[in-house]
Amino acid sequence: MKLLYITNGINGAGGLERVLSIKASYLAEHYNYEVVILSLNNNDDNPFYHFSNKIQFINISVGGNPITYILSYIKGIRNIVNKVKPDVISVCDDGLKAFYIPKILNTKIPIIYERHASIALNKNGSVKGNLIAFLMQSQIKFFSKFIVLTNSNTKEWSGDNIIAIPNPLSFELQVGNSLNEKKVIAVGSHSFNKGYDLLLKAWKEIVFQYPDWELTIYGKTDVNKQFVRLAEQLKINDKVKFYEPVVNINDKYLESSIMVLSSRSEGFGMVLIEAMACGLPCVSFDCPSGPRDIIKNGVNGYLVRAEDISAMSEKIKWLIEDIKLRQKMGNNARENVKRYLPETIVKQWDSLFKSLVK
């Protein structure tokens, strides 16, 4: 089967790129799919994550003013589809333009859309955000299938073609973490949506009571280094360390004892299942929509009310104070995420693709 993925690029360090590298590679290596990945403006150069050498990479050039950009995008997409002649097309792009690909192509080839973010990311309380969310919703019916990541995500959209397939784990289950290291870890880019302003304020309530503990944050920093400066303003910068993204993030989880997710919204929460695979208990805001489908509150971690800084601080303190609780929840976490192993998740994708071709 020939499968064409359409995305903006694969050289970033985000969750979309990481998941695509796992799924596409697994389909090529284990199911003998002929996989082609289409990117924009050479954004397939130097991918951050590993992709199978069986995958073919193609890119189109787009740019200029908005009209020129859209016209070059339409022309490029059509030309590649006519050249590749895929059996199935999968769109992996959280931007508005991707929702119009069925209309752009006007083809009988099955087209699916993979949604990696919560609709809350687009709405964000603004008129523009609500308009974008409305336009996205209006296009769902034109896809053969609209794929979200959790059962909670299915409630954000309207349509009879919506199904949930979670993300696969990016590495094997890890053992040997005693959870003795006095480190709390957070992973994700420095954006408003990741809520590091909330996390740093929660950490301020912790750090003076437990001065021998450290918060480490791995993620691409923003130009203004807003969170680095906030840590300085809160006078906790000596207990917070910021690092750029790393490929071997599992090594960093294994050097930590607690994982924290402070996002305002998540499509899934890839970092949660990665941390759990390394035996870490997790503390997360109950944001829309992914964490509540992954964390069993009080069993393998804690879910606290969205943006409740004091509640997050309290739960982190509980885990800091009780190593036996950390270890019990960590063991439960490792067991819980076995349901996300690639051999389980990619099998669902294979079944979906074959059903669409039939």
N, C-alpha and C positions, 0 to 999 in steps of 0.2 A: 504494500500500500504506500502511496506517495502522499506525504503530509506536508503542507506548507504553513509555517508559523509566520504571522505578520506582527512585527513589533517595532518599537522605535530604535532599540539597540540592545546589545548584550555586554557592553563593556563597563556597565555600572556595577555597584556593589549592593544593589537593592534586593529585596525579596523576590521580585518578579524575575530578575535575571537568574537568581540562584535556583528557583523552582524550575524555570525553563531549562536550565542546564541539566538538571536531574531527569526530568521527564523526557526531554528530547533524546538525551543520550541513552536512557534506558530503553526507549522504543526502538532506537537504531541498533543497539547492541543485543537486546534480548528478544525483540519481536521482529527484527529484520525490516523495520519500516525504512523507507527512503525519505529521509527528513531534510527539508529545505527551510532555512530561516532567512526571512527578508528583513533587513534593517534599513535605516535611513542615514544618509550622509556618512558612510564608512564607520558607523557606530558598531560594527562587528569586528573592528580591529582591536587586538589585545584584550580579549574578553577577561573579565575579572575572575570568573569561575571556569572550571574545566568543562569543555564540550567534547563529545566523541569525535574522533577524526573521520567517522563515517558520515557526518553531517555536512551538507553543502550550505555555504553562506553566500547570500546575494544582497546587494544594497542598491538603493536608488538615491539620486540626489534631489533634494527639495530645498527651497529657500526663496529669498526675495520678500516682497510685500505679501500680505495675507492672500491676495488673489493669486499671485504667481505661485506661492507656496501650495495652495490647494490644487491648482491646475497641474502642477508638476507631480504632486502626490497622486492625483487621480490617474494621470497618464502612466506614471511609473508602476503603480499597482496593477493596472490593467495589462501592461506589457509583460510583467513578470508572470502573472497568472496564465496568460496565453502561451508563454514560453514553457513554463514548468508543467502545466496541465495536471494539477494535483487532484487526488481523489477527495480530499477534505482540506478545508482551510480553517485554521484556528487563529483568532485575533487576540493578541496579548498586548493590549495598550489601554491604559486607563483614561486616555484623553477622549474628548468629544468626537474628534474626527473619525476614530475607529468605529464608532457606532453607526456610521453611514457607509461602511464598506459593502454591505449587501446591496445597497442602492448604487454604489459606485460600480460594482462588478456586474450586477444584473445577470447572474449566472445560475445554472441549475446545480452547480457544485455545492454540496453542503458546507455551510459556513457557521462556525460556532464562535461564541465570544467567551473569553475567560476573564472574569472580573476578580481583580486582586485586592480591591479596596472597598471599604464601606461607602455607601452613598453619602454618609455623613461628611466624608472628606470633601465632597463637592458642594454640598448644601452650605455648610459653614455659616449659616445665619444671614447670608447676604442675598440681595436681589439677584445678582449675577449668578451666584451659586445655585439658587433655587431654579433659575431659568435653565442652567446647564443640566441640572438633575431632571427637570421636566423633559428636555430634549432627549436625554439619554433614555428615559423611560419610554418615550414615544417610538423608539427604534427597536426595542427588544423583540417585538413580534416578527421582525424580518430575519432573525437568525434561526437556524435549524435548532440549535440549543443554546441556552444562556447559562453558563456555568458559574456558580458562586462557590465559596469555600466551606461554608457551614450552614446548618439548618437555620440558624438565626439570620444569616444573610438572605435566605429565600424570602423572608418576610419583608425585606426592604424593597422588593421589586414586585411588579404585577405581570403575570403571564403564565400560560400553561406549558411553556417550553423551558422553565427554570428548574435546574437540578443542582444538587450540591455534591462536589467531589473535593475533599480536603487536599491540602498540600502534602507531598511526601517528605519524609525525613531526608536530610541532606547527607547524613553519615550514619554509620552503624551505632548501635547502642554502646555506650562507653561504660567501663567499670573502673573501680579503683579510686573513686573520689570519696575521701573520708569526711569531707565537709568541715575540715578543721581550719581551713584558711579563713582569715578574718577579712573577707572581701565580698562585697555585693556587686553584681554586674548588671549593666543595662546595655542593650545593643540596638542601634538604629541611627539614622541620619539626624543631624541637628536641625529639626524643623519644628514649627509650632505644634503640629499634629502629634509629635512624639512626646510632648508634655514634659520636657526636661526642666522647665521652669517649676512645675509642680513637684517633680522628683527632688530637685535641689532644696526646695523649701521643706519637704518632708525629711530630707537628710539632715538639715540643720537642726531638726528636733531630736535627731539621733546622735549626731556626732559628738556632742559635748558630754553625753551620758556614756558613750562607748568610744572613747578617743583612739582606741587601738584598731578600730575597724575602718575600712576604706571603701569608697565607691569608685568603681571603674566604669567608664562609658566608652564604648567602641562605636564609632560612626563618623561619617563625613561631616566635618564642621562647616558651618555657614560662613559667608564672607565676613560678617560683622563679629563673629565669635560671641554671639549674644549670651550663650550659656556659660562660656568660660568667664566672661565678664560678670555674669550674675553670681557665679560661685565666689568670685573675688569680693563682690558687694556684700554677700552674705557672710563673708569671712570664714568660709569653709574650704577654700581652694587648696589648702594643704592636706585635706582629707578626700579630695575628689581628683581623679586622674582621667584626662581625656586622651583617647587614642584614635587614630584613623582606622578605617576598616581593615580587617585581616582575613585572608582566605581560610586559614586554619582556626576558625573561631572556636571549634570544639576544644582546642588546647586551653583557651582562655576560660571557657566554662569549667573545665576541670581544675583550674586554679582558683575557683570561686566557691562560695558556699550557699549563696542565695541569688536568685534571679528576680529582677523587678521590671515590670512593664508599666509605664506611666502614660501611655498613649491616650489621646482624646478620641480616637477611632482606630479600628483595625479591621481589615478584611478577614484576617485569619489570626496572625500572630506567630509567624514562622519561628521567631526567636524563642517562643515558649516551648515548642516541642523540641527544639534543638537543646535548650537548657535541660529539659526533662530527660532527654536521652542521655545526658551526662549526670543524671541523678540529682539535679538541683530542685529544691522546692521553689515555687514561684509566687510572687505577690503581684497582683495586677489590678488595675482599675477595671471595673465591669463596664467597659466602654462598648459601643456598638462596633462590631458584632462578634468578633471571633473568640475572645478569651473565655466567655461563659460556656463555649462548646468544648474547650480544652481542659480548663481547670475544674476539678471537683472540689468545691470550697471545703476547706478543713480536712481534705484527704491527701491531695498532692500539692496543695498550695492554698492561697487565699485570694478570693475575689472581694474587693472593697468598692464601695459606691464611687461612681465616676467622679474624678477630680476632688475626692475627699482626702486632703493632704494628711490630716490628723489620723484618719483610719489607716492609711497606708503606712504612716510612721509607726503606729501601734503594732501592726502585724509584722513588720520587719523586726521590731524590737522583740516580739515573742520568739521569732526564729533565731535571733542573735543570742538570746538568753538560754535557749534550750537546744543543745546539740542533739539530744535523742529525738526531739521533735523534728529537727531538720533531717536527720537520717531516716526516720520513719516516712516522712513525706517524700523525701528524695527517692527512696525505694519504690514507693507507690507511683511516683512520677515516671520512673523508668519503665515500670510495667504498663502504665497507661498509654504510653506513646508507641507501643508495639503495633497498635492499629494503624499507624502512619508509615510503616515501613514501605519502601518503594515497590516491593513485589506485590503488596496488597493494593496500593493506590494506582499504580500504572496499569494494573490489570483492569481496573474500572475504565480507564481511558481507552484501552484497547477494545473493550466491549462496546463502548460508546461509538468509537470511530467505525467499527465494523457494522454496527446497527444502522448508522447513517448511510453508509455505502450501499447496503442492501436496499 
